[in-house]
Amino acid sequence: MTRAEEFQELRPLLFSIAYRILGSVTEAEDAVQETWLRWETSPTQARSAKAFLSAVVTRISIDVLRSARVRREEYVGPWFPEPLLSDPYQDPERSAELADSLSMAALLLLERLSPLERAVFVLREVFGFGFPEIASAVDRSEAACRQLATRARRHMDAGRPRFEADRREREELAGRFFDAFRQGDVDGLTELLAADVHLVGDGGGKAPQLARQVIGAQNVARVLAAIVAPFFRIGVVVEPHQVNAQPGALFRDRDGKILATLALDILDGQIQAVRTVVNPDKLGHMGPVADAWAVKREMNQARRPPLGADPA
């Protein structure tokens, strides 16, 4: 097998490692490309292509994450990972674990870790690498990596809810949510939402929010129901879709361009959080992006009563 063939075979794994460390599709793709360049020009023949390439993409991702941390501290409003519609790395035996590690909730928890802790956690807990391989990847001793893994696991376990294991239940609840959403059914939405549910959006200061941060089942239900009518009047389409391996949807304008993603966190038979991403910089990898400001103007116009109508 040639180096190019070995790389292509391992590319899904490399992307999946980089994405979980970085929380960015574009940065992960860049890290994988840089890994290929180093692999292609390396004068030595590695004993294990998987070990070599995984170590390289991990080191690159750690460096990128360190510089990204500064930008994220200056980010306007809540920061969410770039939405991922499908994970290229497939492992049927561990599909549930891999899916949970991709969720918005899990990736936001990873943001609390240092770059080294995050890399060690991803390699060990998500992809099952041994400590000798991890030590080589992060350039630390095995003992230090074990300490990093323990510390990272403790932080993650302290903040991580236990996701529902039954994917069918989650999908069924999500289906009911989107049915109620399309109908603008406040009571139907309220019934599905946890009492302390959060509705939060990431616009990055570059797009209007679908809604500002809202807390509480009735408040969130009312806000969601209120945007449905003007959405549909101007041709916005709600397309249910897995977002970060969790139930969610894509919002498209009348021309099919992507306006936003929406992801649901579901636990104990209720929706705990509704997260939207509207920042156009985080949507471009999925296709042409809509002009969210133009959509917002149209929505505002659609909310107004027709000229001459009785306001009462």
BAMITOR-424390 format. One record per atom (N, C-alpha, C): x, y, z; chain. Coordinates in pm, whole numbers, always signed. Layout:
# residues N
     east    north       up   c
        X        Y        Z   A
...
//
This chain:
# residues 312
     east    north       up   c
      +84     -120       +0   A
       +0       +0       +0   A
      +88     +126       +0   A
      +56     +220      -86   A
     +135     +343      -94   A
     +101     +435      +24   A
     +186     +537      +44   A
     +158     +633     +152   A
      +24     +703     +129   A
       -4     +737       +4   A
     -130     +806      -26   A
     -249     +716       +9   A
     -239     +589      -20   A
     -348     +495      +10   A
     -365     +477     +161   A
     -252     +466     +231   A
     -259     +454     +377   A
     -325     +577     +438   A
     -287     +693     +386   A
     -341     +817     +440   A
     -493     +825     +416   A
     -536     +793     +294   A
     -678     +800     +262   A
     -759     +705     +349   A
     -703     +591     +379   A
     -771     +492     +464   A
     -789     +545     +606   A
     -691     +622     +653   A
     -694     +673     +790   A
     -753     +813     +801   A
     -781     +875     +688   A
     -828    +1014     +688   A
     -953    +1035     +775   A
    -1055     +946     +770   A
    -1172     +967     +856   A
    -1137     +971    +1005   A
    -1046     +884    +1048   A
    -1003     +884    +1187   A
     -931    +1015    +1221   A
     -842    +1058    +1133   A
     -764    +1180    +1158   A
     -855    +1302    +1170   A
     -953    +1311    +1080   A
    -1047    +1423    +1088   A
    -1126    +1419    +1218   A
    -1170    +1299    +1257   A
    -1252    +1285    +1377   A
    -1174    +1321    +1503   A
    -1047    +1286    +1507   A
     -962    +1328    +1620   A
     -949    +1480    +1622   A
     -914    +1538    +1507   A
     -891    +1682    +1500   A
    -1018    +1761    +1533   A
    -1133    +1714    +1483   A
    -1257    +1788    +1508   A
    -1292    +1789    +1657   A
    -1276    +1677    +1724   A
    -1308    +1672    +1866   A
    -1212    +1756    +1950   A
    -1089    +1769    +1906   A
     -994    +1855    +1978   A
    -1024    +2002    +1950   A
    -1060    +2034    +1827   A
    -1072    +2174    +1786   A
    -1214    +2230    +1788   A
    -1314    +2143    +1769   A
    -1451    +2193    +1762   A
    -1479    +2275    +1639   A
    -1398    +2256    +1535   A
    -1412    +2333    +1412   A
    -1389    +2242    +1292   A
    -1484    +2240    +1201   A
    -1471    +2159    +1080   A
    -1358    +2211     +992   A
    -1355    +2342     +970   A
    -1254    +2399     +880   A
    -1114    +2383     +937   A
    -1098    +2407    +1067   A
     -966    +2391    +1128   A
     -923    +2244    +1129   A
    -1019    +2154    +1150   A
     -988    +2010    +1148   A
     -943    +1968    +1008   A
    -1012    +2017     +906   A
     -973    +1983     +768   A
     -834    +2037     +737   A
     -804    +2158     +785   A
     -671    +2215     +764   A
     -564    +2131     +835   A
     -596    +2086     +957   A
     -501    +2004    +1033   A
     -474    +1872     +962   A
     -577    +1813     +905   A
     -559    +1687     +830   A
     -474    +1711     +705   A
     -497    +1822     +637   A
     -418    +1852     +518   A
     -271    +1874     +553   A
     -246    +1945     +663   A
     -108    +1965     +707   A
      -44    +1832     +747   A
     -122    +1743     +805   A
      -71    +1610     +840   A
      -28    +1534     +716   A
     -106    +1544     +610   A
      -70    +1478     +485   A
      +62    +1533     +430   A
      +78    +1665     +435   A
     +201    +1725     +382   A
     +324    +1676     +459   A
     +311    +1663     +590   A
     +423    +1614     +671   A
     +449    +1465     +645   A
     +343    +1390     +626   A
     +355    +1246     +597   A
     +420    +1225     +460   A
     +378    +1305     +363   A
     +427    +1290     +226   A
     +576    +1322     +218   A
     +622    +1419     +300   A
     +762    +1462     +290   A
     +852    +1401     +397   A
     +795    +1316     +484   A
     +876    +1255     +590   A
     +979    +1159     +530   A
    +1107    +1173     +567   A
    +1211    +1086     +510   A
    +1212     +946     +572   A
    +1145     +930     +688   A
    +1148     +801     +757   A
    +1022     +721     +728   A
    +1034     +591     +737   A
     +921     +501     +718   A
     +869     +460     +856   A
     +750     +504     +889   A
     +694     +473    +1021   A
     +653     +327    +1029   A
     +673     +269    +1149   A
     +630     +130    +1170   A
     +479     +118    +1161   A
     +411     +217    +1215   A
     +264     +218    +1213   A
     +215     +350    +1157   A
     +151     +344    +1041   A
      +98     +467     +981   A
       -8     +530    +1072   A
      -90     +447    +1135   A
     -195     +499    +1223   A
     -135     +575    +1340   A
      -35     +517    +1405   A
      +27     +583    +1520   A
      +95     +712    +1479   A
     +168     +708    +1368   A
     +242     +826    +1321   A
     +145     +939    +1285   A
      +44     +908    +1202   A
      -47    +1011    +1154   A
     -135    +1065    +1267   A
     -177     +978    +1357   A
     -258    +1024    +1470   A
     -178    +1118    +1560   A
      -49    +1087    +1578   A
      +36    +1173    +1660   A
      +55    +1309    +1593   A
      +76    +1308    +1463   A
      +99    +1434    +1391   A
      -26    +1521    +1395   A
     -142    +1463    +1365   A
     -265    +1545    +1362   A
     -299    +1595    +1503   A
     -264    +1518    +1605   A
     -289    +1561    +1743   A
     -200    +1681    +1777   A
      -71    +1673    +1744   A
      +20    +1784    +1774   A
      -23    +1912    +1702   A
      -58    +1897    +1575   A
     -103    +2014    +1498   A
     -228    +2073    +1562   A
     -322    +1987    +1600   A
     -448    +2034    +1659   A
     -424    +2104    +1792   A
     -332    +2054    +1873   A
     -300    +2119    +2001   A
     -247    +2260    +1975   A
     -158    +2274    +1878   A
     -102    +2406    +1846   A
     -212    +2502    +1799   A
     -300    +2453    +1712   A
     -409    +2536    +1660   A
     -503    +2576    +1774   A
     -533    +2481    +1863   A
     -625    +2509    +1973   A
     -569    +2616    +2066   A
     -439    +2612    +2092   A
     -379    +2713    +2180   A
     -398    +2853    +2125   A
     -381    +2870    +1996   A
     -401    +3003    +1937   A
     -549    +3036    +1926   A
     -633    +2934    +1906   A
     -777    +2958    +1893   A
     -838    +3003    +2025   A
     -778    +2959    +2137   A
     -832    +2996    +2268   A
     -839    +3149    +2284   A
     -737    +3217    +2235   A
     -734    +3364    +2247   A
     -850    +3424    +2169   A
     -872    +3376    +2046   A
     -982    +3427    +1964   A
    -1118    +3398    +2029   A
    -1131    +3282    +2090   A
    -1260    +3245    +2150   A
    -1291    +3330    +2272   A
    -1187    +3374    +2342   A
    -1209    +3462    +2458   A
    -1264    +3598    +2414   A
    -1235    +3637    +2290   A
    -1281    +3766    +2239   A
    -1408    +3752    +2155   A
    -1462    +3632    +2146   A
    -1577    +3603    +2062   A
    -1700    +3680    +2111   A
    -1781    +3727    +2018   A
    -1902    +3802    +2052   A
    -2015    +3704    +2081   A
    -2063    +3705    +2206   A
    -2174    +3618    +2244   A
    -2129    +3475    +2269   A
    -2224    +3383    +2288   A
    -2190    +3243    +2315   A
    -2114    +3182    +2197   A
    -2015    +3098    +2230   A
    -1938    +3027    +2127   A
    -1982    +2880    +2125   A
    -2021    +2832    +2006   A
    -2053    +2690    +1989   A
    -1960    +2631    +1884   A
    -1937    +2501    +1887   A
    -1856    +2437    +1782   A
    -1922    +2452    +1646   A
    -1842    +2441    +1541   A
    -1900    +2438    +1406   A
    -1984    +2313    +1392   A
    -2108    +2326    +1345   A
    -2194    +2207    +1334   A
    -2135    +2103    +1238   A
    -2149    +1978    +1277   A
    -2103    +1866    +1194   A
    -2224    +1778    +1164   A
    -2252    +1758    +1036   A
    -2371    +1681     +999   A
    -2347    +1531     +998   A
    -2225    +1488     +972   A
    -2196    +1345     +975   A
    -2049    +1323    +1008   A
    -2023    +1222    +1091   A
    -1886    +1188    +1130   A
    -1832    +1085    +1031   A
    -1723    +1115     +962   A
    -1673    +1019     +863   A
    -1616     +892     +924   A
    -1584     +896    +1054   A
    -1524     +779    +1119   A
    -1634     +686    +1168   A
    -1639     +566    +1117   A
    -1743     +471    +1151   A
    -1686     +353    +1229   A
    -1747     +323    +1341   A
    -1712     +206    +1421   A
    -1842     +154    +1480   A
    -1908      +60    +1412   A
    -2041      +14    +1455   A
    -2046      -31    +1601   A
    -1937      -93    +1650   A
    -1938     -143    +1786   A
    -1939      -30    +1890   A
    -1890      +87    +1851   A
    -1881     +198    +1946   A
    -1956     +321    +1896   A
    -2056     +299    +1811   A
    -2124     +412    +1749   A
    -2190     +504    +1851   A
    -2250     +445    +1956   A
    -2317     +529    +2057   A
    -2217     +617    +2131   A
    -2103     +560    +2170   A
    -2001     +639    +2241   A
    -1947     +749    +2151   A
    -1920     +715    +2024   A
    -1868     +815    +1931   A
    -1969     +927    +1910   A
    -2097     +891    +1901   A
    -2201     +992    +1881   A
    -2209    +1086    +2000   A
    -2206    +1031    +2121   A
    -2215    +1117    +2239   A
    -2097    +1211    +2250   A
    -1978    +1167    +2207   A
    -1860    +1252    +2215   A
    -1863    +1365    +2112   A
    -1956    +1356    +2016   A
    -1969    +1460    +1913   A
    -2073    +1566    +1949   A
    -2155    +1539    +2049   A
    -2265    +1630    +2080   A
    -2214    +1768    +2118   A
    -2299    +1868    +2096   A
    -2263    +2005    +2134   A
    -2231    +2012    +2284   A
    -2309    +1940    +2365   A
    -2287    +1944    +2510   A
    -2150    +1890    +2545   A
    -2111    +1777    +2485   A
    -1981    +1718    +2515   A
    -1867    +1808    +2467   A
    -1880    +1864    +2348   A
    -1774    +1950    +2294   A
    -1759    +2078    +2377   A
    -1871    +2129    +2429   A
    -1862    +2247    +2515   A
    -1795    +2214    +2648   A
    -1818    +2093    +2698   A
    -1747    +2050    +2818   A
    -1597    +2039    +2792   A
    -1560    +1990    +2674   A
    -1418    +1978    +2640   A
    -1349    +2114    +2638   A
    -1427    +2220    +2614   A
    -1369    +2354    +2612   A
    -1312    +2393    +2749   A
    -1359    +2327    +2855   A
    -1311    +2359    +2990   A
    -1171    +2301    +3017   A
    -1128    +2208    +2934   A
    -1000    +2142    +2955   A
     -888    +2220    +2890   A
     -766    +2200    +2938   A
     -649    +2257    +2871   A
     -630    +2182    +2739   A
     -558    +2241    +2643   A
     -534    +2170    +2517   A
     -475    +2030    +2535   A
     -379    +2015    +2627   A
     -321    +1882    +2649   A
     -422    +1786    +2709   A
     -498    +1831    +2808   A
     -601    +1746    +2867   A
     -703    +1703    +2763   A
     -739    +1797    +2679   A
     -840    +1768    +2576   A
     -789    +1663    +2478   A
     -665    +1679    +2435   A
     -607    +1583    +2340   A
     -596    +1444    +2402   A
     -548    +1438    +2526   A
     -533    +1308    +2593   A
     -669    +1243    +2613   A
     -768    +1322    +2654   A
     -902    +1267    +2675   A
     -959    +1211    +2545   A
     -946    +1287    +2436   A
    -1000    +1242    +2308   A
     -932    +1112    +2262   A
     -800    +1108    +2270   A
     -728     +989    +2225   A
     -760     +868    +2311   A
     -768     +889    +2442   A
     -788     +776    +2533   A
     -933     +734    +2545   A
    -1019     +829    +2580   A
    -1157     +796    +2613   A
    -1246     +777    +2491   A
    -1217     +848    +2384   A
    -1301     +838    +2265   A
    -1249     +732    +2169   A
    -1117     +734    +2143   A
    -1063     +645    +2040   A
     -981     +529    +2095   A
     -967     +520    +2227   A
     -907     +402    +2288   A
     -759     +380    +2261   A
     -683     +486    +2239   A
     -539     +472    +2219   A
     -473     +432    +2351   A
     -364     +355    +2340   A
     -287     +318    +2458   A
     -200     +434    +2503   A
     -157     +431    +2629   A
      -78     +541    +2683   A
      +59     +556    +2615   A
     +124     +449    +2569   A
     +250     +470    +2495   A
     +229     +553    +2369   A
     +118     +526    +2296   A
      +89     +604    +2174   A
      +52     +748    +2210   A
      -24     +766    +2317   A
      -64     +900    +2358   A
      +58     +981    +2402   A
     +147     +917    +2477   A
     +268     +985    +2523   A
     +350    +1035    +2406   A
     +360     +953    +2302   A
     +434     +992    +2182   A
     +365    +1108    +2111   A
     +231    +1105    +2108   A
     +155    +1207    +2036   A
     +166    +1344    +2102   A
     +164    +1348    +2235   A
     +163    +1478    +2305   A
     +299    +1513    +2364   A
     +398    +1428    +2340   A
     +535    +1453    +2386   A
     +542    +1470    +2538   A
     +480    +1378    +2609   A
     +485    +1374    +2754   A
     +511    +1229    +2796   A
     +550    +1209    +2921   A
     +572    +1073    +2970   A
     +438    +1001    +2986   A
     +444     +868    +2991   A
     +321     +792    +3011   A
     +257     +828    +3145   A
     +340     +846    +3248   A
     +287     +881    +3380   A
     +215    +1015    +3375   A
     +273    +1111    +3305   A
     +209    +1242    +3293   A
      +78    +1231    +3217   A
      +74    +1147    +3114   A
      -48    +1129    +3034   A
     -158    +1064    +3118   A
     -120     +970    +3204   A
     -220     +908    +3292   A
     -280    +1013    +3387   A
     -195    +1102    +3437   A
     -245    +1209    +3525   A
     -337    +1304    +3448   A
     -296    +1339    +3325   A
     -379    +1426    +3241   A
     -514    +1360    +3212   A
     -512    +1230    +3185   A
     -636    +1158    +3156   A
     -728    +1154    +3276   A
     -670    +1129    +3393   A
     -750    +1125    +3516   A
     -813    +1260    +3545   A
     -734    +1366    +3531   A
     -784    +1501    +3557   A
     -894    +1539    +3457   A
     -871    +1506    +3330   A
     -970    +1538    +3227   A
    -1100    +1461    +3250   A
    -1087    +1333    +3284   A
    -1206    +1251    +3307   A
    -1287    +1305    +3425   A
    -1216    +1350    +3529   A
    -1283    +1404    +3646   A
    -1362    +1530    +3610   A
    -1300    +1619    +3532   A
    -1370    +1741    +3489   A
    -1491    +1708    +3403   A
    -1474    +1613    +3311   A
    -1584    +1578    +3221   A
    -1698    +1511    +3297   A
    -1666    +1420    +3385   A
    -1770    +1349    +3460   A
    -1847    +1443    +3551   A
    -1780    +1547    +3602   A
    -1845    +1641    +3692   A
    -1952    +1724    +3621   A
    -1931    +1749    +3492   A
    -2025    +1836    +3421   A
    -2109    +1768    +3317   A
    -2084    +1639    +3291   A
    -2150    +1574    +3178   A
    -2276    +1500    +3222   A
    -2390    +1534    +3162   A
    -2510    +1456    +3189   A
    -2501    +1322    +3117   A
    -2576    +1227    +3162   A
    -2580    +1097    +3095   A
    -2685    +1102    +2985   A
    -2641    +1091    +2862   A
    -2734    +1097    +2750   A
    -2820     +972    +2744   A
    -2939     +988    +2692   A
    -3027     +873    +2673   A
    -2959     +772    +2582   A
    -2963     +645    +2622   A
    -2899     +542    +2541   A
    -2985     +504    +2422   A
    -3116     +520    +2435   A
    -3209     +476    +2330   A
    -3225     +585    +2225   A
    -3156     +567    +2115   A
    -3162     +667    +2008   A
    -3303     +679    +1951   A
    -3375     +567    +1947   A
    -3511     +571    +1891   A
    -3600     +664    +1973   A
    -3586     +661    +2106   A
    -3664     +751    +2191   A
    -3631     +897    +2163   A
    -3503     +925    +2147   A
    -3462    +1063    +2118   A
    -3521    +1111    +1986   A
    -3516    +1023    +1884   A
    -3567    +1061    +1753   A
    -3718    +1082    +1758   A
    -3788     +999    +1835   A
    -3933    +1012    +1846   A
    -3969    +1144    +1914   A
    -3897    +1179    +2021   A
    -3923    +1304    +2091   A
    -3892    +1423    +2002   A
    -3782    +1413    +1927   A
    -3746    +1522    +1835   A
    -3852    +1539    +1728   A
    -3907    +1428    +1679   A
    -4013    +1436    +1578   A
    -4134    +1510    +1632   A
    -4171    +1481    +1758   A
    -4283    +1552    +1821   A
    -4251    +1700    +1838   A
    -4124    +1729    +1872   A
    -4083    +1869    +1889   A
    -4100    +1946    +1758   A
    -4052    +1889    +1647   A
    -4060    +1962    +1520   A
    -4203    +1970    +1468   A
    -4286    +1871    +1498   A
    -4428    +1881    +1462   A
    -4492    +1999    +1536   A
    -4467    +2007    +1667   A
    -4524    +2116    +1746   A
    -4467    +2251    +1702   A
    -4338    +2252    +1667   A
    -4273    +2376    +1623   A
    -4338    +2427    +1494   A
    -4356    +2336    +1396   A
    -4416    +2378    +1268   A
    -4558    +2433    +1288   A
    -4628    +2379    +1386   A
    -4766    +2422    +1410   A
    -4775    +2544    +1500   A
    -4660    +2587    +1554   A
    -4662    +2699    +1648   A
    -4738    +2664    +1774   A
    -4733    +2538    +1815   A
    -4811    +2486    +1927   A
    -4736    +2508    +2059   A
    -4769    +2614    +2130   A
    -4699    +2649    +2254   A
    -4715    +2539    +2358   A
    -4835    +2489    +2376   A
    -4859    +2385    +2476   A
    -4784    +2257    +2440   A
    -4787    +2222    +2311   A
    -4717    +2101    +2267   A
    -4567    +2111    +2288   A
    -4512    +2228    +2264   A
    -4368    +2249    +2285   A
    -4335    +2246    +2434   A
    -4417    +2316    +2512   A
    -4391    +2323    +2657   A
    -4387    +2185    +2719   A
    -4473    +2097    +2674   A
    -4479    +1961    +2728   A
    -4350    +1883    +2707   A
    -4275    +1918    +2601   A
    -4153    +1843    +2566   A
    -4026    +1903    +2627   A
    -4037    +2026    +2679   A
    -3920    +2098    +2728   A
    -3902    +2080    +2879   A
    -3777    +2067    +2921   A
    -3747    +2063    +3065   A
    -3780    +2199    +3125   A
    -3811    +2200    +3254   A
    -3851    +2325    +3320   A
    -3745    +2433    +3306   A
    -3616    +2394    +3312   A
    -3507    +2492    +3305   A
    -3437    +2489    +3169   A
    -3508    +2452    +3065   A
    -3450    +2445    +2931   A
    -3389    +2579    +2891   A
    -3279    +2573    +2813   A
    -3213    +2693    +2761   A
    -3227    +2697    +2609   A
    -3259    +2813    +2556   A
    -3252    +2839    +2412   A
    -3139    +2939    +2393   A
    -3033    +2897    +2325   A
    -2914    +2982    +2311   A
    -2867    +2978    +2165   A
    -2821    +3093    +2115   A
    -2775    +3101    +1978   A
    -2634    +3156    +1966   A
    -2564    +3112    +1863   A
    -2428    +3157    +1831   A
    -2434    +3230    +1698   A
    -2427    +3364    +1707   A
    -2423    +3445    +1586   A
    -2287    +3508    +1565   A
    -2204    +3507    +1670   A
    -2069    +3561    +1659   A
    -2063    +3708    +1625   A
    -2174    +3779    +1641   A
    -2177    +3919    +1603   A
    -2185    +3941    +1452   A
    -2202    +3831    +1378   A
    -2203    +3840    +1232   A
    -2338    +3808    +1171   A
    -2435    +3775    +1255   A
    -2570    +3744    +1208   A
    -2667    +3769    +1321   A
    -2791    +3805    +1288   A
    -2891    +3823    +1393   A
    -2928    +3688    +1454   A
    -2959    +3687    +1582   A
    -3000    +3564    +1647   A
    -3143    +3530    +1610   A
    -3172    +3399    +1604   A
    -3312    +3358    +1593   A
    -3386    +3405    +1717   A
    -3317    +3403    +1830   A
    -3371    +3454    +1956   A
    -3255    +3475    +2051   A
    -3266    +3574    +2141   A
    -3164    +3591    +2244   A
    -3175    +3477    +2344   A
    -3078    +3466    +2434   A
    -3082    +3356    +2530   A
    -3212    +3361    +2611   A
    -3280    +3248    +2613   A
    -3408    +3237    +2681   A
    -3403    +3115    +2772   A
    -3460    +3126    +2891   A
    -3459    +3017    +2989   A
    -3601    +2989    +3035   A
    -3635    +2862    +3049   A
    -3766    +2823    +3101   A
    -3856    +2769    +2992   A
    -3930    +2662    +3023   A
    -4009    +2593    +2922   A
    -4111    +2682    +2852   A
    -4190    +2757    +2929   A
    -4294    +2839    +2866   A
    -4234    +2953    +2785   A
    -4126    +3014    +2836   A
    -4061    +3123    +2763   A
    -4004    +3073    +2631   A
    -3933    +2960    +2636   A
    -3873    +2905    +2513   A
    -3982    +2864    +2415   A
    -4088    +2800    +2465   A
    -4197    +2757    +2377   A
    -4261    +2876    +2306   A
    -4283    +2985    +2380   A
    -4344    +3103    +2319   A
    -4255    +3165    +2212   A
    -4125    +3173    +2241   A
    -4031    +3232    +2143   A
    -4026    +3147    +2017   A
    -4016    +3016    +2034   A
    -4010    +2926    +1916   A
    -4139    +2935    +1835   A
    -4253    +2934    +1903   A
    -4381    +2940    +1832   A
    -4396    +3073    +1757   A
    -4341    +3180    +1815   A
    -4358    +3313    +1756   A
    -4283    +3330    +1624   A
    -4174    +3254    +1605   A
    -4097    +3274    +1482   A
    -4147    +3188    +1366   A
    -4237    +3093    +1395   A
    -4280    +2999    +1291   A
    -4355    +3067    +1178   A
    -4457    +3145    +1212   A
    -4541    +3205    +1108   A
    -4461    +3294    +1012   A
    -4382    +3390    +1064   A
    -4303    +3471     +970   A
    -4199    +3390     +894   A
    -4143    +3286     +956   A
    -4050    +3197     +886   A
    -4116    +3139     +762   A
    -4231    +3078     +782   A
    -4297    +3009     +671   A
    -4349    +3105     +566   A
    -4388    +3226     +611   A
    -4438    +3325     +514   A
    -4331    +3365     +414   A
    -4205    +3366     +457   A
    -4099    +3409     +366   A
    -4024    +3290     +304   A
    -4079    +3171     +321   A
    -4025    +3055     +251   A
    -3914    +2981     +319   A
    -3888    +3008     +450   A
    -3785    +2933     +522   A
    -3833    +2789     +542   A
    -3741    +2695     +519   A
    -3772    +2552     +531   A
    -3697    +2495     +652   A
    -3767    +2417     +734   A
    -3707    +2349     +848   A
    -3687    +2203     +808   A
    -3563    +2162     +801   A
    -3527    +2029     +750   A
    -3465    +1947     +864   A
    -3541    +1856     +927   A
    -3484    +1775    +1035   A
    -3358    +1702     +989   A
    -3256    +1705    +1072   A
    -3127    +1646    +1035   A
    -3046    +1621    +1161   A
    -2968    +1515    +1161   A
    -2874    +1496    +1271   A
    -2771    +1608    +1270   A
    -2750    +1672    +1384   A
    -2649    +1775    +1399   A
    -2559    +1732    +1515   A
    -2432    +1711    +1485   A
    -2338    +1660    +1586   A
    -2391    +1532    +1651   A
    -2443    +1445    +1565   A
    -2491    +1311    +1605   A
    -2607    +1317    +1703   A
    -2675    +1431    +1712   A
    -2793    +1445    +1797   A
    -2908    +1497    +1711   A
    -3033    +1477    +1755   A
    -3146    +1529    +1677   A
    -3137    +1680    +1659   A
    -3169    +1725    +1540   A
    -3162    +1868    +1512   A
    -3224    +1900    +1378   A
    -3187    +2014    +1322   A
    -3245    +2056    +1195   A
    -3155    +2158    +1127   A
    -3172    +2167     +995   A
    -3115    +2275     +915   A
    -3228    +2370     +879   A
    -3201    +2499     +885   A
    -3295    +2600     +839   A
    -3241    +2653     +706   A
    -3324    +2650     +603   A
    -3283    +2699     +471   A
    -3376    +2810     +426   A
    -3320    +2907     +352   A
    -3405    +3012     +297   A
    -3477    +2958     +172   A
    -3554    +3042     +109   A
    -3635    +2996       -4   A
    -3550    +2946     -121   A
    -3422    +2987     -126   A
    -3333    +2942     -233   A
    -3253    +2818     -195   A
    -3282    +2762      -78   A
    -3211    +2642      -35   A
    -3079    +2670      +35   A
    -3045    +2797      +56   A
    -2920    +2830     +125   A
    -2936    +2812     +276   A
    -2826    +2777     +341   A
    -2832    +2746     +484   A
    -2837    +2873     +567   A
    -2938    +2882     +650   A
    -2957    +2998     +737   A
    -2905    +2970     +877   A
    -2928    +2848     +927   A
    -2889    +2815    +1065   A
    -2898    +2664    +1085   A
    -2835    +2619    +1192   A
    -2858    +2483    +1240   A
    -2920    +2491    +1379   A
    -2991    +2387    +1414   A
    -3049    +2377    +1547   A
    -3021    +2238    +1600   A
    -2973    +2228    +1723   A
    -2943    +2099    +1785   A
    -3015    +2089    +1919   A
    -3066    +1970    +1947   A
    -3139    +1945    +2071   A
    -3056    +1858    +2165   A
    -3050    +1896    +2291   A
    -2994    +1810    +2396   A
    -3112    +1743    +2466   A
    -3116    +1611    +2464   A
    -3228    +1537    +2522   A
    -3179    +1448    +2634   A
    -3245    +1457    +2748   A
    -3210    +1377    +2865   A
    -3336    +1351    +2947   A
    -3349    +1228    +2994   A
    -3464    +1191    +3078   A
    -3597    +1223    +3012   A
    -3605    +1201    +2880   A
    -3731    +1219    +2810   A
    -3775    +1363    +2792   A
    -3682    +1458    +2811   A
    -3714    +1599    +2792   A
    -3600    +1670    +2719   A
    -3633    +1780    +2655   A
    -3532    +1861    +2586   A
    -3472    +1958    +2687   A
    -3342    +1945    +2708   A
    -3272    +2025    +2809   A
    -3216    +2155    +2752   A
    -3181    +2154    +2624   A
    -3124    +2274    +2561   A
    -3155    +2273    +2412   A
    -3174    +2392    +2358   A
    -3193    +2412    +2214   A
    -3084    +2509    +2172   A
    -2991    +2463    +2088   A
    -2877    +2546    +2049   A
    -2882    +2573    +1898   A
    -2873    +2700    +1862   A
    -2871    +2736    +1721   A
    -2737    +2799    +1685   A
    -2692    +2774    +1563   A
    -2572    +2838    +1510   A
    -2613    +2915    +1385   A
    -2592    +3047    +1387   A
    -2629    +3135    +1276   A
    -2506    +3203    +1216   A
    -2395    +3201    +1287   A
    -2272    +3264    +1238   A
    -2237    +3206    +1101   A
    -2238    +3287     +995   A
    -2212    +3235     +861   A
    -2074    +3171     +846   A
    -1977    +3215     +926   A
    -1843    +3158     +919   A
    -1842    +3011     +960   A
    -1944    +2969    +1035   A
    -1949    +2832    +1085   A
    -2041    +2742    +1002   A
    -2099    +2798     +896   A
    -2196    +2723     +817   A
    -2148    +2693     +675   A
    -2044    +2763     +630   A
    -2001    +2755     +491   A
    -1958    +2617     +445   A
    -1909    +2532     +538   A
    -1864    +2399     +497   A
    -1980    +2309     +457   A
    -2104    +2352     +485   A
    -2220    +2270     +452   A
    -2285    +2309     +320   A
    -2241    +2421     +263   A
    -2298    +2466     +137   A
    -2317    +2616     +137   A
    -2381    +2671      +30   A
    -2405    +2815      +23   A
    -2483    +2864     +145   A
    -2443    +2982     +196   A
    -2501    +3035     +320   A
    -2596    +3150     +287   A
    -2710    +3151     +356   A
    -2810    +3256     +335   A
    -2764    +3388     +396   A
    -2823    +3496     +349   A
    -2800    +3629     +408   A
    -2897    +3642     +526   A
    -2847    +3617     +646   A
    -2934    +3615     +764   A
    -2995    +3752     +792   A
    -2921    +3858     +761   A
    -2975    +3992     +785   A
    -3094    +4018     +693   A
    -3085    +3975     +568   A
    -3196    +3993     +474   A
    -3317    +3910     +520   A
    -3291    +3789     +568   A
    -3399    +3705     +619   A
    -3466    +3772     +739   A
    -3385    +3828     +828   A
    -3439    +3897     +945   A
    -3529    +4014     +904   A
    -3484    +4092     +804   A
    -3565    +4205     +757   A
    -3699    +4156     +701   A
    -3693    +4048     +623   A
    -3815    +3992     +567   A
    -3909    +3941     +677   A
    -3850    +3878     +779   A
    -3932    +3830     +891   A
    -4002    +3944     +961   A
    -3929    +4053     +985   A
    -3989    +4169    +1051   A
    -4103    +4226     +967   A
    -4083    +4229     +836   A
    -4187    +4277     +746   A
    -4309    +4185     +750   A
    -4282    +4054     +756   A
    -4391    +3955     +756   A
    -4473    +3963     +884   A
    -4413    +4012     +992   A
    -4484    +4024    +1119   A
    -4580    +4143    +1121   A
    -4554    +4241    +1034   A
    -4639    +4361    +1036   A
    -4774    +4333     +972   A
    -4880    +4395    +1024   A
    -5012    +4378     +960   A
    -5014    +4446     +825   A
    -5093    +4396     +731   A
    -5102    +4459     +599   A
    -5145    +4605     +610   A
    -5100    +4687     +514   A
    -5132    +4829     +515   A
    -5283    +4848     +511   A
    -5332    +4926     +604   A
    -5478    +4951     +606   A
    -5554    +4853     +692   A
    -5485    +4751     +745   A
    -5556    +4653     +829   A
    -5587    +4715     +964   A
    -5695    +4668    +1022   A
    -5736    +4717    +1154   A
    -5644    +4656    +1259   A
    -5562    +4736    +1332   A
    -5469    +4684    +1430   A
    -5539    +4611    +1544   A
    -5667    +4640    +1565   A
    -5741    +4572    +1671   A
    -5777    +4432    +1627   A
//
